[in-house]
Amino acid sequence: MPLDKSVLSTAPRGRRYLLPAAIAAGVIGLTGVVVMAAMASPPPSAPTASGDESGDGTPDIAALAGSLAGQQLSWETCEFNDDGPPIPGADVSNVECATIKVPRDWNDPDPQQTWDVRISQAHNIDRTDPDYHTTVITHPGGPYASGLSYSSTVQMYTPELRQTTNYVSFDQRGLGQSSHAQCEYQYDPADGPDAETRAIGESCSVDPEVATMTTEQTAFDMDFIRHLLGLESVTYMGYSYGTWLGAWYGGLFSDNIERMVLDSATDPTQDSIQGLYDLAHEGRDRQFRLHMMNWIARNDATYGLGGDPEVIWNRYFTATGSAEQSLAARYAWASTNLNVAFSSSVVYPFAGQLVSLIIAEGERAVTPTTPVASASRIVDGMDTLTGEQRTAAHDVLAALSAAPEDDSSGLVRGTYDEVIDFTKCTDGQWVQGLEYWNEFNERTALAAPFSAQSGLLDGPQACAFWPTDSAMPPLTEDFPESIVLQSELDSMTPWEAGQVAGTQLPNTSLIAVDNESVHGVFPYGTDEVDRPVIDFLLGGDRPPRTIVAHAKPMPLEEFTYESWTPIDGSSEHDGPVPRFTDPTIRAESGE
């Protein structure tokens, strides 16, 4: 099949991400320094940062907002940011935007202390119309970029709902056209390689504005949007990090939510999101080893690396065994933006050529060389890239080869504003201390060499220096009716997380796609996966507790092959994760 080179230009460069709904829809970060802050003690009627509720049950969002609850929405033409534009094909003709005022801190609300939150609505039907069905609040994941246009994306995903359904999305506080916060920090480079990370954690953890950039606060914002739209209840659809946010929302406001779809799920039964980030390292390597290597082996006629995935895998890590070639491989993946392959096998033809070129570069033993020079030769060899993509890759490599600033003379000062990092350290306690994380990274690097090569295990998160008493709110039997969708070889929100979410959350069913690696399943393009979701969103019952669905054939192939081991009807694998599997075995899963 011909290669669609446009897919490589749809995700931003320069960060390491977990991708949500579709490649074009945005991403959730895998690494980065993080910040959070202790929150003020809440009034008796509001849940605390740890998720405890008062005896009154669901928080009364209007009472908490006070005079802000009476504000009127002023709808106007949307202007979308470059970091979250509408995806190709999305209809924005019915989309309007408004800015709302929300309490800066829902745990201590003050109508005089507010943030702006920018929202959009794809409006199809007036809520007073007898044919009105529901309003879907959507979240694309992250949180790293604008979600304002995502209402049009989900509208495009669900054409059967459109006539009776409105769609709402928003820029999460701290992002896009909503209010932002940042914190200042300083460090001495002489204190070691982790000095900046530690400084960000320790300094930003006491910033009162950063303390309000949390998942909990965003859940309150979403329910306030519901209130301002005059709705008794809403439907929620979230991808990737949006499933974690959805669990907070469902735990706090279950009475106000009709049903939820959680796609590519985190494990909300954990007290902290740390577990997801820990799993993602081996999940990434599992996809690389069992899925991508098997696919490259089956396509030996294209890549010329032989038909044994274990041999290809060993050649790859032998060719990148030196520090210089390992760094060259990291630069090649990053500069071409081909880490996006770990969210969708659509990109495997590009990644397959990259793997073959990395192996060839390492085996040719050109000396002397530098990581940037090696990566440049690899990029020049990629005929799957357009001229524009190759130029962009070389621009990245040029920046990597630039001489670093001399930080040796005294303190370095900076500001930090990454909301993806602000949220994750507030969402439950991470293990504290440098010693644990040094040992964790060293141990994990042995099991996940590709993640280590990608720089994902280079040091601790700032969460390692950030104590908190926050935790996911209780997920009781009142949790909304929900469907979790999960692909077996998702590297961003790995199988273990989605399987637990889909089988252990109350009132929840799991749709598992065997032998699939996509991050963001729905819409998948098969009735086996999509029909139960559409029927559910139209008001039908949840599907059986577990549906194990067939994966579609991968690029350049006519059949689906077994990558791991078949998922049985209870969504379990038989035995431990294999090191390698036979790439020629046809898939047999699906119930």
HUVENSUL-V351254 format. One record per residue. N is the residue number from 1. RES is the residue in three letters. SS is DSSP state (~ for helix, > for strand, _ for the rest). NEAR is the number of other ideal C-beta (glycine too) atoms within 10 Angstrom. Layout:
N_RES_SS_NEAR ; N_RES_SS_NEAR
This chain:
1_MET___7 ; 2_PRO___5 ; 3_LEU___17 ; 4_ASP___12 ; 5_LYS_~_14 ; 6_SER_~_12 ; 7_VAL_~_19 ; 8_LEU_~_23 ; 9_SER_~_16 ; 10_THR___17 ; 11_ALA___20 ; 12_PRO___14 ; 13_ARG___14 ; 14_GLY___10 ; 15_ARG___16 ; 16_ARG___16 ; 17_TYR_>_27 ; 18_LEU_>_30 ; 19_LEU_>_33 ; 20_PRO___30 ; 21_ALA___30 ; 22_ALA___22 ; 23_ILE_~_24 ; 24_ALA_~_19 ; 25_ALA_~_26 ; 26_GLY___33 ; 27_VAL_>_27 ; 28_ILE_>_29 ; 29_GLY_>_21 ; 30_LEU___23 ; 31_THR___22 ; 32_GLY___19 ; 33_VAL___24 ; 34_VAL___28 ; 35_VAL___33 ; 36_MET___28 ; 37_ALA___24 ; 38_ALA___15 ; 39_MET___23 ; 40_ALA___13 ; 41_SER___11 ; 42_PRO___19 ; 43_PRO___13 ; 44_PRO___8 ; 45_SER___14 ; 46_ALA___23 ; 47_PRO___21 ; 48_THR___17 ; 49_ALA___24 ; 50_SER___16 ; 51_GLY___18 ; 52_ASP___12 ; 53_GLU___17 ; 54_SER___15 ; 55_GLY___6 ; 56_ASP___11 ; 57_GLY___10 ; 58_THR___16 ; 59_PRO___22 ; 60_ASP___15 ; 61_ILE_~_24 ; 62_ALA_~_14 ; 63_ALA_~_13 ; 64_LEU_~_21 ; 65_ALA_~_23 ; 66_GLY_~_13 ; 67_SER_~_9 ; 68_LEU_~_20 ; 69_ALA_~_15 ; 70_GLY_~_9 ; 71_GLN___16 ; 72_GLN___7 ; 73_LEU___16 ; 74_SER___10 ; 75_TRP___13 ; 76_GLU_>_10 ; 77_THR_>_8 ; 78_CYS___20 ; 79_GLU___9 ; 80_PHE___18 ; 81_ASN___15 ; 82_ASP_~_8 ; 83_ASP_~_14 ; 84_GLY_~_24 ; 85_PRO___15 ; 86_PRO___19 ; 87_ILE___20 ; 88_PRO___9 ; 89_GLY___9 ; 90_ALA___19 ; 91_ASP___13 ; 92_VAL___19 ; 93_SER___6 ; 94_ASN___15 ; 95_VAL_>_23 ; 96_GLU_>_17 ; 97_CYS_>_23 ; 98_ALA_>_20 ; 99_THR_>_16 ; 100_ILE_>_22 ; 101_LYS_>_17 ; 102_VAL_>_25 ; 103_PRO_>_24 ; 104_ARG___20 ; 105_ASP___22 ; 106_TRP_~_27 ; 107_ASN_~_21 ; 108_ASP_~_16 ; 109_PRO___22 ; 110_ASP_>_11 ; 111_PRO___13 ; 112_GLN___9 ; 113_GLN_>_12 ; 114_THR_>_17 ; 115_TRP_>_21 ; 116_ASP_>_14 ; 117_VAL_>_25 ; 118_ARG_>_24 ; 119_ILE_>_27 ; 120_SER_>_27 ; 121_GLN_>_23 ; 122_ALA_>_28 ; 123_HIS___16 ; 124_ASN___18 ; 125_ILE___16 ; 126_ASP___9 ; 127_ARG___14 ; 128_THR___7 ; 129_ASP___10 ; 130_PRO___6 ; 131_ASP___8 ; 132_TYR___16 ; 133_HIS___19 ; 134_THR_>_20 ; 135_THR_>_26 ; 136_VAL_>_26 ; 137_ILE_>_31 ; 138_THR_>_26 ; 139_HIS_>_29 ; 140_PRO___33 ; 141_GLY___33 ; 142_GLY___28 ; 143_PRO___32 ; 144_TYR___28 ; 145_ALA___26 ; 146_SER___26 ; 147_GLY___30 ; 148_LEU___28 ; 149_SER___26 ; 150_TYR_~_32 ; 151_SER_~_31 ; 152_SER_~_25 ; 153_THR_~_27 ; 154_VAL_~_27 ; 155_GLN_~_24 ; 156_MET_~_19 ; 157_TYR_~_22 ; 158_THR___21 ; 159_PRO___11 ; 160_GLU___12 ; 161_LEU___20 ; 162_ARG_~_16 ; 163_GLN_~_11 ; 164_THR_~_16 ; 165_THR_>_21 ; 166_ASN_>_25 ; 167_TYR_>_29 ; 168_VAL_>_23 ; 169_SER_>_30 ; 170_PHE_>_29 ; 171_ASP___27 ; 172_GLN___31 ; 173_ARG___26 ; 174_GLY___27 ; 175_LEU___27 ; 176_GLY___22 ; 177_GLN___21 ; 178_SER___23 ; 179_SER___20 ; 180_HIS___16 ; 181_ALA___22 ; 182_GLN___17 ; 183_CYS_>_22 ; 184_GLU_>_13 ; 185_TYR_>_22 ; 186_GLN_>_13 ; 187_TYR_>_21 ; 188_ASP_>_14 ; 189_PRO_~_15 ; 190_ALA_~_11 ; 191_ASP_~_11 ; 192_GLY___13 ; 193_PRO___9 ; 194_ASP___20 ; 195_ALA_~_16 ; 196_GLU_~_22 ; 197_THR_~_24 ; 198_ARG_~_21 ; 199_ALA_~_24 ; 200_ILE_~_27 ; 201_GLY_~_28 ; 202_GLU_~_15 ; 203_SER_~_20 ; 204_CYS_~_30 ; 205_SER___22 ; 206_VAL___12 ; 207_ASP___20 ; 208_PRO___15 ; 209_GLU___18 ; 210_VAL_~_24 ; 211_ALA_~_25 ; 212_THR_~_28 ; 213_MET___31 ; 214_THR___29 ; 215_THR_~_23 ; 216_GLU_~_28 ; 217_GLN_~_25 ; 218_THR_~_25 ; 219_ALA_~_23 ; 220_PHE_~_26 ; 221_ASP_~_23 ; 222_MET_~_27 ; 223_ASP_~_25 ; 224_PHE_~_23 ; 225_ILE_~_24 ; 226_ARG_~_22 ; 227_HIS_~_16 ; 228_LEU_~_22 ; 229_LEU___18 ; 230_GLY___10 ; 231_LEU___18 ; 232_GLU___10 ; 233_SER___14 ; 234_VAL_>_23 ; 235_THR_>_23 ; 236_TYR_>_28 ; 237_MET_>_28 ; 238_GLY_>_28 ; 239_TYR_>_34 ; 240_SER___33 ; 241_TYR_~_32 ; 242_GLY_~_33 ; 243_THR_~_32 ; 244_TRP_~_30 ; 245_LEU_~_28 ; 246_GLY_~_30 ; 247_ALA_~_27 ; 248_TRP_~_23 ; 249_TYR_~_30 ; 250_GLY_~_30 ; 251_GLY_~_23 ; 252_LEU_~_26 ; 253_PHE___22 ; 254_SER_~_21 ; 255_ASP_~_13 ; 256_ASN_~_21 ; 257_ILE_>_25 ; 258_GLU_>_18 ; 259_ARG_>_22 ; 260_MET_>_28 ; 261_VAL_>_26 ; 262_LEU_>_31 ; 263_ASP_>_30 ; 264_SER___33 ; 265_ALA___31 ; 266_THR___32 ; 267_ASP___23 ; 268_PRO___27 ; 269_THR___14 ; 270_GLN___18 ; 271_ASP___15 ; 272_SER___21 ; 273_ILE___24 ; 274_GLN_~_19 ; 275_GLY_~_18 ; 276_LEU_~_28 ; 277_TYR_~_20 ; 278_ASP_~_17 ; 279_LEU_~_20 ; 280_ALA_~_24 ; 281_HIS_~_25 ; 282_GLU_~_19 ; 283_GLY_~_25 ; 284_ARG_~_23 ; 285_ASP_~_21 ; 286_ARG_~_25 ; 287_GLN_~_28 ; 288_PHE_~_24 ; 289_ARG_~_26 ; 290_LEU_~_26 ; 291_HIS_~_27 ; 292_MET_~_26 ; 293_MET_~_25 ; 294_ASN_~_25 ; 295_TRP_~_24 ; 296_ILE_~_27 ; 297_ALA_~_22 ; 298_ARG_~_19 ; 299_ASN___20 ; 300_ASP_~_14 ; 301_ALA_~_8 ; 302_THR_~_13 ; 303_TYR_~_19 ; 304_GLY___11 ; 305_LEU___22 ; 306_GLY___13 ; 307_GLY___15 ; 308_ASP___16 ; 309_PRO_~_24 ; 310_GLU_~_14 ; 311_VAL_~_14 ; 312_ILE_~_24 ; 313_TRP_~_24 ; 314_ASN_~_11 ; 315_ARG_~_20 ; 316_TYR_~_24 ; 317_PHE_~_15 ; 318_THR_~_13 ; 319_ALA_~_21 ; 320_THR___24 ; 321_GLY___11 ; 322_SER___13 ; 323_ALA_~_9 ; 324_GLU_~_18 ; 325_GLN_~_22 ; 326_SER_~_20 ; 327_LEU_~_19 ; 328_ALA_~_27 ; 329_ALA_~_28 ; 330_ARG_~_21 ; 331_TYR_~_25 ; 332_ALA_~_27 ; 333_TRP_~_25 ; 334_ALA_~_21 ; 335_SER_~_26 ; 336_THR___28 ; 337_ASN___23 ; 338_LEU_~_23 ; 339_ASN_~_23 ; 340_VAL_~_23 ; 341_ALA_~_29 ; 342_PHE_~_29 ; 343_SER_~_28 ; 344_SER___19 ; 345_SER_~_25 ; 346_VAL_~_17 ; 347_VAL_~_25 ; 348_TYR_~_22 ; 349_PRO_~_25 ; 350_PHE_~_24 ; 351_ALA_~_22 ; 352_GLY_~_23 ; 353_GLN_~_22 ; 354_LEU_~_23 ; 355_VAL_~_27 ; 356_SER_~_21 ; 357_LEU_~_19 ; 358_ILE_~_23 ; 359_ILE_~_22 ; 360_ALA_~_16 ; 361_GLU_~_23 ; 362_GLY_~_24 ; 363_GLU_~_11 ; 364_ARG_~_12 ; 365_ALA___10 ; 366_VAL___10 ; 367_THR___6 ; 368_PRO___6 ; 369_THR___17 ; 370_THR___13 ; 371_PRO_~_21 ; 372_VAL_~_21 ; 373_ALA_~_17 ; 374_SER_~_23 ; 375_ALA_~_30 ; 376_SER_~_21 ; 377_ARG_~_17 ; 378_ILE_~_27 ; 379_VAL_~_23 ; 380_ASP_~_13 ; 381_GLY___17 ; 382_MET___18 ; 383_ASP___8 ; 384_THR___19 ; 385_LEU___23 ; 386_THR___12 ; 387_GLY_~_7 ; 388_GLU_~_11 ; 389_GLN_~_20 ; 390_ARG_~_17 ; 391_THR_~_11 ; 392_ALA_~_19 ; 393_ALA_~_26 ; 394_HIS_~_16 ; 395_ASP_~_12 ; 396_VAL_~_19 ; 397_LEU_~_23 ; 398_ALA_~_12 ; 399_ALA_~_11 ; 400_LEU_~_15 ; 401_SER_~_14 ; 402_ALA___9 ; 403_ALA___5 ; 404_PRO___5 ; 405_GLU___7 ; 406_ASP___7 ; 407_ASP___14 ; 408_SER___9 ; 409_SER___8 ; 410_GLY___10 ; 411_LEU_>_11 ; 412_VAL_>_16 ; 413_ARG_>_10 ; 414_GLY_>_14 ; 415_THR_>_10 ; 416_TYR_>_24 ; 417_ASP___16 ; 418_GLU___21 ; 419_VAL_~_25 ; 420_ILE_~_26 ; 421_ASP_~_27 ; 422_PHE_~_29 ; 423_THR_~_29 ; 424_LYS_~_31 ; 425_CYS___30 ; 426_THR___29 ; 427_ASP___28 ; 428_GLY___21 ; 429_GLN___16 ; 430_TRP___28 ; 431_VAL___15 ; 432_GLN___16 ; 433_GLY___11 ; 434_LEU_~_15 ; 435_GLU_~_11 ; 436_TYR_~_13 ; 437_TRP_~_21 ; 438_ASN_~_14 ; 439_GLU_~_10 ; 440_PHE_~_16 ; 441_ASN_~_18 ; 442_GLU_~_11 ; 443_ARG_~_11 ; 444_THR_~_18 ; 445_ALA_~_16 ; 446_LEU_~_8 ; 447_ALA_~_12 ; 448_ALA___23 ; 449_PRO_~_19 ; 450_PHE_~_25 ; 451_SER_~_24 ; 452_ALA_~_20 ; 453_GLN_~_20 ; 454_SER___24 ; 455_GLY___16 ; 456_LEU___21 ; 457_LEU___20 ; 458_ASP___12 ; 459_GLY___20 ; 460_PRO___24 ; 461_GLN___22 ; 462_ALA_~_29 ; 463_CYS_~_30 ; 464_ALA_~_25 ; 465_PHE_~_25 ; 466_TRP___23 ; 467_PRO___13 ; 468_THR___22 ; 469_ASP___11 ; 470_SER___22 ; 471_ALA___18 ; 472_MET___24 ; 473_PRO___24 ; 474_PRO___14 ; 475_LEU___21 ; 476_THR___12 ; 477_GLU___7 ; 478_ASP___15 ; 479_PHE___19 ; 480_PRO___23 ; 481_GLU_>_18 ; 482_SER_>_26 ; 483_ILE_>_23 ; 484_VAL_>_29 ; 485_LEU_>_30 ; 486_GLN_>_28 ; 487_SER_>_31 ; 488_GLU___28 ; 489_LEU___26 ; 490_ASP___30 ; 491_SER___30 ; 492_MET___30 ; 493_THR___33 ; 494_PRO___27 ; 495_TRP_~_23 ; 496_GLU_~_15 ; 497_ALA_~_28 ; 498_GLY_~_28 ; 499_GLN_~_23 ; 500_VAL_~_21 ; 501_ALA_~_28 ; 502_GLY_~_24 ; 503_THR_~_17 ; 504_GLN_~_14 ; 505_LEU___24 ; 506_PRO___14 ; 507_ASN___17 ; 508_THR_>_22 ; 509_SER_>_21 ; 510_LEU_>_27 ; 511_ILE_>_29 ; 512_ALA_>_26 ; 513_VAL_>_27 ; 514_ASP___26 ; 515_ASN___28 ; 516_GLU___26 ; 517_SER___28 ; 518_VAL___25 ; 519_HIS___31 ; 520_GLY___27 ; 521_VAL___26 ; 522_PHE___24 ; 523_PRO___18 ; 524_TYR___21 ; 525_GLY___8 ; 526_THR___13 ; 527_ASP_~_10 ; 528_GLU_~_15 ; 529_VAL_~_23 ; 530_ASP_~_20 ; 531_ARG_~_12 ; 532_PRO_~_21 ; 533_VAL_~_22 ; 534_ILE_~_17 ; 535_ASP_~_14 ; 536_PHE_~_21 ; 537_LEU_~_22 ; 538_LEU___14 ; 539_GLY___12 ; 540_GLY___12 ; 541_ASP___10 ; 542_ARG___15 ; 543_PRO___16 ; 544_PRO___12 ; 545_ARG___13 ; 546_THR_>_20 ; 547_ILE_>_21 ; 548_VAL_>_20 ; 549_ALA_>_25 ; 550_HIS___18 ; 551_ALA___25 ; 552_LYS___16 ; 553_PRO___14 ; 554_MET___24 ; 555_PRO___17 ; 556_LEU___15 ; 557_GLU___15 ; 558_GLU___6 ; 559_PHE___9 ; 560_THR___19 ; 561_TYR_>_20 ; 562_GLU___20 ; 563_SER___28 ; 564_TRP___20 ; 565_THR___19 ; 566_PRO___16 ; 567_ILE___23 ; 568_ASP___14 ; 569_GLY___12 ; 570_SER___11 ; 571_SER___22 ; 572_GLU___12 ; 573_HIS___16 ; 574_ASP___8 ; 575_GLY___7 ; 576_PRO___7 ; 577_VAL___13 ; 578_PRO___14 ; 579_ARG___9 ; 580_PHE___16 ; 581_THR___20 ; 582_ASP___12 ; 583_PRO___22 ; 584_THR___11 ; 585_ILE___13 ; 586_ARG_>_8 ; 587_ALA___17 ; 588_GLU___11 ; 589_SER___21 ; 590_GLY___17 ; 591_GLU___14
